[in-house]
Structure formats: C-alpha cells, structure tokens
Amino acid sequence: MPEATYQVRVSGVIPAELLKELQDLTVSVEPPETVLHGSLPDQSAVVGLISRIHGLGLRLIEVRRLPPEEGLEPPRDFTR
C-alpha cells in the first residue's frame, strides 16, 4: 500500500522535542491549533504519531486522511 497523506490537528503548540521527530511533516500554527501535514508510510506510523501526541498530554482534535492528488497515481487499467 502506498504512503497516504494526512492532516493532523492538535490543540495548542507542539513542544520542540516532538517537532524534531516530525521533520518529514509540514507544521503550521493556526491559533489556537497546530496542524501537521504530510505523508505517512502506513497505519502503524499514524497510530505511533497519535500515541506520541497523547503521551505528551496534547489534545488531538482531528486526524484526516487526504485524498490522493490527481496525477500522482498511475491510471487504472479497466480493460482486464
């Protein structure tokens, strides 16, 4: 299964120690929330991220899997 793109919203500001671990994700602050955006390789990576957020006592607001961007996936062959 290919990587999927996710958007994760957390209440407040994410501590610097977690930001160091999230180098592959885009982080933007939209007060009063922090939004993480990027690709994760599999469901265990998503669960790991959620567990890490929870372990730091942060309030998780939303986890959203974003639809694949058009043109990035090969076209499907429906002739078979």
PDB file as gemmi writes it, atoms N, CA and C in Angstrom:
CRYST1    1.000    1.000    1.000  90.00  90.00  90.00 P 1                      
ATOM      1  N   MET A   1       0.845  -1.171   0.000  1.00  0.00           N  
ATOM      2  CA  MET A   1       0.000   0.000   0.000  1.00  0.00           C  
ATOM      3  C   MET A   1       0.897   1.242   0.000  1.00  0.00           C  
ATOM      4  N   PRO A   2       0.659   2.190  -0.910  1.00  0.00           N  
ATOM      5  CA  PRO A   2       1.496   3.390  -0.974  1.00  0.00           C  
ATOM      6  C   PRO A   2       1.232   4.310   0.214  1.00  0.00           C  
ATOM      7  N   GLU A   3       2.179   5.218   0.439  1.00  0.00           N  
ATOM      8  CA  GLU A   3       2.004   6.188   1.509  1.00  0.00           C  
ATOM      9  C   GLU A   3       0.740   7.001   1.278  1.00  0.00           C  
ATOM     10  N   ALA A   4       0.141   7.444   2.368  1.00  0.00           N  
ATOM     11  CA  ALA A   4      -1.038   8.293   2.290  1.00  0.00           C  
ATOM     12  C   ALA A   4      -0.710   9.622   2.960  1.00  0.00           C  
ATOM     13  N   THR A   5      -1.400  10.660   2.529  1.00  0.00           N  
ATOM     14  CA  THR A   5      -1.194  11.982   3.094  1.00  0.00           C  
ATOM     15  C   THR A   5      -2.243  12.241   4.161  1.00  0.00           C  
ATOM     16  N   TYR A   6      -1.788  12.785   5.280  1.00  0.00           N  
ATOM     17  CA  TYR A   6      -2.662  13.037   6.423  1.00  0.00           C  
ATOM     18  C   TYR A   6      -2.557  14.482   6.875  1.00  0.00           C  
ATOM     19  N   GLN A   7      -3.647  14.932   7.500  1.00  0.00           N  
ATOM     20  CA  GLN A   7      -3.662  16.213   8.195  1.00  0.00           C  
ATOM     21  C   GLN A   7      -4.048  15.916   9.638  1.00  0.00           C  
ATOM     22  N   VAL A   8      -3.226  16.369  10.566  1.00  0.00           N  
ATOM     23  CA  VAL A   8      -3.452  16.117  11.987  1.00  0.00           C  
ATOM     24  C   VAL A   8      -3.536  17.463  12.694  1.00  0.00           C  
ATOM     25  N   ARG A   9      -4.623  17.670  13.426  1.00  0.00           N  
ATOM     26  CA  ARG A   9      -4.812  18.927  14.167  1.00  0.00           C  
ATOM     27  C   ARG A   9      -4.689  18.652  15.659  1.00  0.00           C  
ATOM     28  N   VAL A  10      -3.880  19.499  16.316  1.00  0.00           N  
ATOM     29  CA  VAL A  10      -3.624  19.377  17.743  1.00  0.00           C  
ATOM     30  C   VAL A  10      -3.929  20.731  18.381  1.00  0.00           C  
ATOM     31  N   SER A  11      -4.545  20.694  19.543  1.00  0.00           N  
ATOM     32  CA  SER A  11      -4.826  21.930  20.263  1.00  0.00           C  
ATOM     33  C   SER A  11      -3.539  22.490  20.842  1.00  0.00           C  
ATOM     34  N   GLY A  12      -3.323  23.786  20.662  1.00  0.00           N  
ATOM     35  CA  GLY A  12      -2.153  24.438  21.223  1.00  0.00           C  
ATOM     36  C   GLY A  12      -0.920  24.286  20.353  1.00  0.00           C  
ATOM     37  N   VAL A  13       0.221  24.469  20.984  1.00  0.00           N  
ATOM     38  CA  VAL A  13       1.518  24.432  20.298  1.00  0.00           C  
ATOM     39  C   VAL A  13       2.217  23.127  20.636  1.00  0.00           C  
ATOM     40  N   ILE A  14       2.819  22.510  19.633  1.00  0.00           N  
ATOM     41  CA  ILE A  14       3.537  21.248  19.818  1.00  0.00           C  
ATOM     42  C   ILE A  14       4.933  21.548  20.386  1.00  0.00           C  
ATOM     43  N   PRO A  15       5.339  20.820  21.429  1.00  0.00           N  
ATOM     44  CA  PRO A  15       6.664  21.044  22.027  1.00  0.00           C  
ATOM     45  C   PRO A  15       7.798  20.780  21.027  1.00  0.00           C  
ATOM     46  N   ALA A  16       8.903  21.500  21.216  1.00  0.00           N  
ATOM     47  CA  ALA A  16      10.059  21.388  20.324  1.00  0.00           C  
ATOM     48  C   ALA A  16      10.577  19.957  20.231  1.00  0.00           C  
ATOM     49  N   GLU A  17      10.503  19.188  21.335  1.00  0.00           N  
ATOM     50  CA  GLU A  17      11.020  17.811  21.310  1.00  0.00           C  
ATOM     51  C   GLU A  17      10.261  16.938  20.310  1.00  0.00           C  
ATOM     52  N   LEU A  18       8.962  17.171  20.158  1.00  0.00           N  
ATOM     53  CA  LEU A  18       8.183  16.410  19.176  1.00  0.00           C  
ATOM     54  C   LEU A  18       8.417  16.949  17.777  1.00  0.00           C  
ATOM     55  N   LEU A  19       8.577  18.256  17.631  1.00  0.00           N  
ATOM     56  CA  LEU A  19       8.821  18.839  16.311  1.00  0.00           C  
ATOM     57  C   LEU A  19      10.090  18.270  15.681  1.00  0.00           C  
ATOM     58  N   LYS A  20      11.095  17.967  16.501  1.00  0.00           N  
ATOM     59  CA  LYS A  20      12.336  17.376  15.979  1.00  0.00           C  
ATOM     60  C   LYS A  20      12.069  16.019  15.349  1.00  0.00           C  
ATOM     61  N   GLU A  21      11.105  15.283  15.897  1.00  0.00           N  
ATOM     62  CA  GLU A  21      10.758  13.959  15.378  1.00  0.00           C  
ATOM     63  C   GLU A  21       9.908  14.044  14.116  1.00  0.00           C  
ATOM     64  N   LEU A  22       9.315  15.181  13.855  1.00  0.00           N  
ATOM     65  CA  LEU A  22       8.356  15.328  12.760  1.00  0.00           C  
ATOM     66  C   LEU A  22       8.941  16.054  11.557  1.00  0.00           C  
ATOM     67  N   GLN A  23      10.215  15.847  11.304  1.00  0.00           N  
ATOM     68  CA  GLN A  23      10.904  16.574  10.238  1.00  0.00           C  
ATOM     69  C   GLN A  23      10.304  16.327   8.860  1.00  0.00           C  
ATOM     70  N   ASP A  24       9.652  15.192   8.664  1.00  0.00           N  
ATOM     71  CA  ASP A  24       9.076  14.890   7.351  1.00  0.00           C  
ATOM     72  C   ASP A  24       7.690  15.499   7.154  1.00  0.00           C  
ATOM     73  N   LEU A  25       7.138  16.103   8.206  1.00  0.00           N  
ATOM     74  CA  LEU A  25       5.807  16.691   8.121  1.00  0.00           C  
ATOM     75  C   LEU A  25       5.899  18.213   8.119  1.00  0.00           C  
ATOM     76  N   THR A  26       4.961  18.840   7.428  1.00  0.00           N  
ATOM     77  CA  THR A  26       4.855  20.288   7.445  1.00  0.00           C  
ATOM     78  C   THR A  26       4.086  20.683   8.695  1.00  0.00           C  
ATOM     79  N   VAL A  27       4.590  21.643   9.433  1.00  0.00           N  
ATOM     80  CA  VAL A  27       3.947  22.097  10.661  1.00  0.00           C  
ATOM     81  C   VAL A  27       3.543  23.548  10.471  1.00  0.00           C  
ATOM     82  N   SER A  28       2.271  23.840  10.720  1.00  0.00           N  
ATOM     83  CA  SER A  28       1.815  25.226  10.668  1.00  0.00           C  
ATOM     84  C   SER A  28       0.964  25.507  11.899  1.00  0.00           C  
ATOM     85  N   VAL A  29       1.129  26.700  12.422  1.00  0.00           N  
ATOM     86  CA  VAL A  29       0.364  27.101  13.599  1.00  0.00           C  
ATOM     87  C   VAL A  29      -0.782  27.973  13.122  1.00  0.00           C  
ATOM     88  N   GLU A  30      -1.984  27.527  13.452  1.00  0.00           N  
ATOM     89  CA  GLU A  30      -3.198  28.252  13.138  1.00  0.00           C  
ATOM     90  C   GLU A  30      -3.934  28.437  14.464  1.00  0.00           C  
ATOM     91  N   PRO A  31      -3.498  29.456  15.236  1.00  0.00           N  
ATOM     92  CA  PRO A  31      -4.027  29.594  16.603  1.00  0.00           C  
ATOM     93  C   PRO A  31      -5.540  29.395  16.665  1.00  0.00           C  
ATOM     94  N   PRO A  32      -5.997  28.622  17.611  1.00  0.00           N  
ATOM     95  CA  PRO A  32      -5.277  28.032  18.747  1.00  0.00           C  
ATOM     96  C   PRO A  32      -4.817  26.601  18.482  1.00  0.00           C  
ATOM     97  N   GLU A  33      -4.585  26.225  17.219  1.00  0.00           N  
ATOM     98  CA  GLU A  33      -4.222  24.852  16.871  1.00  0.00           C  
ATOM     99  C   GLU A  33      -2.890  24.808  16.137  1.00  0.00           C  
ATOM    100  N   THR A  34      -2.298  23.612  16.146  1.00  0.00           N  
ATOM    101  CA  THR A  34      -1.147  23.320  15.298  1.00  0.00           C  
ATOM    102  C   THR A  34      -1.587  22.246  14.318  1.00  0.00           C  
ATOM    103  N   VAL A  35      -1.239  22.427  13.045  1.00  0.00           N  
ATOM    104  CA  VAL A  35      -1.635  21.489  12.001  1.00  0.00           C  
ATOM    105  C   VAL A  35      -0.393  20.824  11.427  1.00  0.00           C  
ATOM    106  N   LEU A  36      -0.404  19.498  11.419  1.00  0.00           N  
ATOM    107  CA  LEU A  36       0.657  18.702  10.803  1.00  0.00           C  
ATOM    108  C   LEU A  36       0.124  18.183   9.484  1.00  0.00           C  
ATOM    109  N   HIS A  37       0.952  18.201   8.463  1.00  0.00           N  
ATOM    110  CA  HIS A  37       0.505  17.752   7.145  1.00  0.00           C  
ATOM    111  C   HIS A  37       1.654  17.022   6.467  1.00  0.00           C  
ATOM    112  N   GLY A  38       1.370  15.838   5.944  1.00  0.00           N  
ATOM    113  CA  GLY A  38       2.402  15.111   5.225  1.00  0.00           C  
ATOM    114  C   GLY A  38       2.061  13.652   5.045  1.00  0.00           C  
ATOM    115  N   SER A  39       2.970  12.931   4.410  1.00  0.00           N  
ATOM    116  CA  SER A  39       2.769  11.517   4.113  1.00  0.00           C  
ATOM    117  C   SER A  39       3.303  10.646   5.241  1.00  0.00           C  
ATOM    118  N   LEU A  40       2.560   9.606   5.516  1.00  0.00           N  
ATOM    119  CA  LEU A  40       2.984   8.593   6.484  1.00  0.00           C  
ATOM    120  C   LEU A  40       2.958   7.246   5.776  1.00  0.00           C  
ATOM    121  N   PRO A  41       3.937   6.378   6.046  1.00  0.00           N  
ATOM    122  CA  PRO A  41       4.086   5.153   5.265  1.00  0.00           C  
ATOM    123  C   PRO A  41       2.993   4.107   5.463  1.00  0.00           C  
ATOM    124  N   ASP A  42       2.392   4.062   6.660  1.00  0.00           N  
ATOM    125  CA  ASP A  42       1.390   3.025   6.915  1.00  0.00           C  
ATOM    126  C   ASP A  42       0.590   3.372   8.161  1.00  0.00           C  
ATOM    127  N   GLN A  43      -0.387   2.511   8.483  1.00  0.00           N  
ATOM    128  CA  GLN A  43      -1.241   2.772   9.634  1.00  0.00           C  
ATOM    129  C   GLN A  43      -0.476   2.758  10.951  1.00  0.00           C  
ATOM    130  N   SER A  44       0.553   1.940  11.042  1.00  0.00           N  
ATOM    131  CA  SER A  44       1.305   1.906  12.300  1.00  0.00           C  
ATOM    132  C   SER A  44       2.009   3.245  12.544  1.00  0.00           C  
ATOM    133  N   ALA A  45       2.411   3.927  11.485  1.00  0.00           N  
ATOM    134  CA  ALA A  45       3.017   5.252  11.640  1.00  0.00           C  
ATOM    135  C   ALA A  45       1.979   6.262  12.125  1.00  0.00           C  
ATOM    136  N   VAL A  46       0.749   6.149  11.633  1.00  0.00           N  
ATOM    137  CA  VAL A  46      -0.331   7.029  12.075  1.00  0.00           C  
ATOM    138  C   VAL A  46      -0.619   6.787  13.554  1.00  0.00           C  
ATOM    139  N   VAL A  47      -0.745   5.528  13.934  1.00  0.00           N  
ATOM    140  CA  VAL A  47      -1.022   5.178  15.337  1.00  0.00           C  
ATOM    141  C   VAL A  47       0.147   5.633  16.224  1.00  0.00           C  
ATOM    142  N   GLY A  48       1.360   5.461  15.754  1.00  0.00           N  
ATOM    143  CA  GLY A  48       2.527   5.898  16.512  1.00  0.00           C  
ATOM    144  C   GLY A  48       2.520   7.402  16.747  1.00  0.00           C  
ATOM    145  N   LEU A  49       2.157   8.167  15.720  1.00  0.00           N  
ATOM    146  CA  LEU A  49       2.081   9.614  15.850  1.00  0.00           C  
ATOM    147  C   LEU A  49       1.002  10.007  16.857  1.00  0.00           C  
ATOM    148  N   ILE A  50      -0.156   9.370  16.751  1.00  0.00           N  
ATOM    149  CA  ILE A  50      -1.253   9.657  17.682  1.00  0.00           C  
ATOM    150  C   ILE A  50      -0.840   9.302  19.118  1.00  0.00           C  
ATOM    151  N   SER A  51      -0.180   8.175  19.301  1.00  0.00           N  
ATOM    152  CA  SER A  51       0.280   7.765  20.633  1.00  0.00           C  
ATOM    153  C   SER A  51       1.281   8.757  21.196  1.00  0.00           C  
ATOM    154  N   ARG A  52       2.184   9.227  20.360  1.00  0.00           N  
ATOM    155  CA  ARG A  52       3.195  10.201  20.806  1.00  0.00           C  
ATOM    156  C   ARG A  52       2.529  11.503  21.232  1.00  0.00           C  
ATOM    157  N   ILE A  53       1.558  11.966  20.449  1.00  0.00           N  
ATOM    158  CA  ILE A  53       0.817  13.184  20.788  1.00  0.00           C  
ATOM    159  C   ILE A  53       0.101  13.000  22.124  1.00  0.00           C  
ATOM    160  N   HIS A  54      -0.548  11.857  22.283  1.00  0.00           N  
ATOM    161  CA  HIS A  54      -1.268  11.561  23.523  1.00  0.00           C  
ATOM    162  C   HIS A  54      -0.310  11.480  24.715  1.00  0.00           C  
ATOM    163  N   GLY A  55       0.835  10.836  24.507  1.00  0.00           N  
ATOM    164  CA  GLY A  55       1.812  10.684  25.574  1.00  0.00           C  
ATOM    165  C   GLY A  55       2.371  12.007  26.073  1.00  0.00           C  
ATOM    166  N   LEU A  56       2.363  13.023  25.228  1.00  0.00           N  
ATOM    167  CA  LEU A  56       2.848  14.341  25.631  1.00  0.00           C  
ATOM    168  C   LEU A  56       1.748  15.176  26.281  1.00  0.00           C  
ATOM    169  N   GLY A  57       0.558  14.579  26.402  1.00  0.00           N  
ATOM    170  CA  GLY A  57      -0.546  15.283  27.044  1.00  0.00           C  
ATOM    171  C   GLY A  57      -1.214  16.314  26.158  1.00  0.00           C  
ATOM    172  N   LEU A  58      -0.981  16.223  24.853  1.00  0.00           N  
ATOM    173  CA  LEU A  58      -1.612  17.162  23.925  1.00  0.00           C  
ATOM    174  C   LEU A  58      -3.013  16.687  23.577  1.00  0.00           C  
ATOM    175  N   ARG A  59      -3.873  17.627  23.236  1.00  0.00           N  
ATOM    176  CA  ARG A  59      -5.247  17.266  22.877  1.00  0.00           C  
ATOM    177  C   ARG A  59      -5.354  17.147  21.360  1.00  0.00           C  
ATOM    178  N   LEU A  60      -5.609  15.928  20.901  1.00  0.00           N  
ATOM    179  CA  LEU A  60      -5.787  15.653  19.481  1.00  0.00           C  
ATOM    180  C   LEU A  60      -7.180  16.111  19.072  1.00  0.00           C  
ATOM    181  N   ILE A  61      -7.266  16.917  18.045  1.00  0.00           N  
ATOM    182  CA  ILE A  61      -8.551  17.423  17.583  1.00  0.00           C  
ATOM    183  C   ILE A  61      -9.070  16.608  16.401  1.00  0.00           C  
ATOM    184  N   GLU A  62      -8.175  16.317  15.445  1.00  0.00           N  
ATOM    185  CA  GLU A  62      -8.639  15.643  14.232  1.00  0.00           C  
ATOM    186  C   GLU A  62      -7.478  14.963  13.516  1.00  0.00           C  
ATOM    187  N   VAL A  63      -7.762  13.812  12.938  1.00  0.00           N  
ATOM    188  CA  VAL A  63      -6.844  13.139  12.028  1.00  0.00           C  
ATOM    189  C   VAL A  63      -7.637  12.889  10.755  1.00  0.00           C  
ATOM    190  N   ARG A  64      -7.139  13.396   9.655  1.00  0.00           N  
ATOM    191  CA  ARG A  64      -7.861  13.275   8.395  1.00  0.00           C  
ATOM    192  C   ARG A  64      -6.935  12.725   7.313  1.00  0.00           C  
ATOM    193  N   ARG A  65      -7.363  11.649   6.677  1.00  0.00           N  
ATOM    194  CA  ARG A  65      -6.610  11.137   5.526  1.00  0.00           C  
ATOM    195  C   ARG A  65      -7.089  11.910   4.312  1.00  0.00           C  
ATOM    196  N   LEU A  66      -6.157  12.525   3.620  1.00  0.00           N  
ATOM    197  CA  LEU A  66      -6.497  13.350   2.470  1.00  0.00           C  
ATOM    198  C   LEU A  66      -6.532  12.504   1.206  1.00  0.00           C  
ATOM    199  N   PRO A  67      -7.400  12.873   0.267  1.00  0.00           N  
ATOM    200  CA  PRO A  67      -7.457  12.106  -0.983  1.00  0.00           C  
ATOM    201  C   PRO A  67      -6.157  12.263  -1.751  1.00  0.00           C  
ATOM    202  N   PRO A  68      -5.807  11.237  -2.525  1.00  0.00           N  
ATOM    203  CA  PRO A  68      -4.572  11.331  -3.319  1.00  0.00           C  
ATOM    204  C   PRO A  68      -4.683  12.475  -4.320  1.00  0.00           C  
ATOM    205  N   GLU A  69      -3.568  13.139  -4.540  1.00  0.00           N  
ATOM    206  CA  GLU A  69      -3.568  14.226  -5.512  1.00  0.00           C  
ATOM    207  C   GLU A  69      -3.660  13.651  -6.912  1.00  0.00           C  
ATOM    208  N   GLU A  70      -4.441  14.302  -7.742  1.00  0.00           N  
ATOM    209  CA  GLU A  70      -4.604  13.820  -9.114  1.00  0.00           C  
ATOM    210  C   GLU A  70      -3.269  13.881  -9.838  1.00  0.00           C  
ATOM    211  N   GLY A  71      -3.025  12.882 -10.638  1.00  0.00           N  
ATOM    212  CA  GLY A  71      -1.812  12.835 -11.427  1.00  0.00           C  
ATOM    213  C   GLY A  71      -0.651  12.144 -10.736  1.00  0.00           C  
ATOM    214  N   LEU A  72      -0.768  11.843  -9.454  1.00  0.00           N  
ATOM    215  CA  LEU A  72       0.329  11.185  -8.758  1.00  0.00           C  
ATOM    216  C   LEU A  72       0.229   9.669  -8.814  1.00  0.00           C  
ATOM    217  N   GLU A  73      -0.973   9.155  -8.994  1.00  0.00           N  
ATOM    218  CA  GLU A  73      -1.156   7.707  -9.079  1.00  0.00           C  
ATOM    219  C   GLU A  73      -1.254   7.299 -10.534  1.00  0.00           C  
ATOM    220  N   PRO A  74      -0.732   6.128 -10.879  1.00  0.00           N  
ATOM    221  CA  PRO A  74      -0.853   5.682 -12.266  1.00  0.00           C  
ATOM    222  C   PRO A  74      -2.316   5.411 -12.601  1.00  0.00           C  
ATOM    223  N   PRO A  75      -2.702   5.641 -13.843  1.00  0.00           N  
ATOM    224  CA  PRO A  75      -4.095   5.387 -14.214  1.00  0.00           C  
ATOM    225  C   PRO A  75      -4.420   3.911 -14.092  1.00  0.00           C  
ATOM    226  N   ARG A  76      -5.655   3.625 -13.733  1.00  0.00           N  
ATOM    227  CA  ARG A  76      -6.085   2.232 -13.616  1.00  0.00           C  
ATOM    228  C   ARG A  76      -6.455   1.681 -14.978  1.00  0.00           C  
ATOM    229  N   ASP A  77      -6.130   0.414 -15.188  1.00  0.00           N  
ATOM    230  CA  ASP A  77      -6.462  -0.255 -16.441  1.00  0.00           C  
ATOM    231  C   ASP A  77      -7.693  -1.100 -16.205  1.00  0.00           C  
ATOM    232  N   PHE A  78      -8.849  -0.628 -16.718  1.00  0.00           N  
ATOM    233  CA  PHE A  78     -10.103  -1.325 -16.509  1.00  0.00           C  
ATOM    234  C   PHE A  78     -10.431  -2.294 -17.649  1.00  0.00           C  
ATOM    235  N   THR A  79      -9.503  -2.520 -18.577  1.00  0.00           N  
ATOM    236  CA  THR A  79      -9.775  -3.384 -19.729  1.00  0.00           C  
ATOM    237  C   THR A  79      -9.561  -4.852 -19.417  1.00  0.00           C  
ATOM    238  N   ARG A  80      -8.999  -5.184 -18.297  1.00  0.00           N  
ATOM    239  CA  ARG A  80      -8.711  -6.579 -17.982  1.00  0.00           C  
ATOM    240  C   ARG A  80      -9.927  -7.323 -17.568  1.00  0.00           C  
TER     241      ARG A  80                                                      
END                                                                             
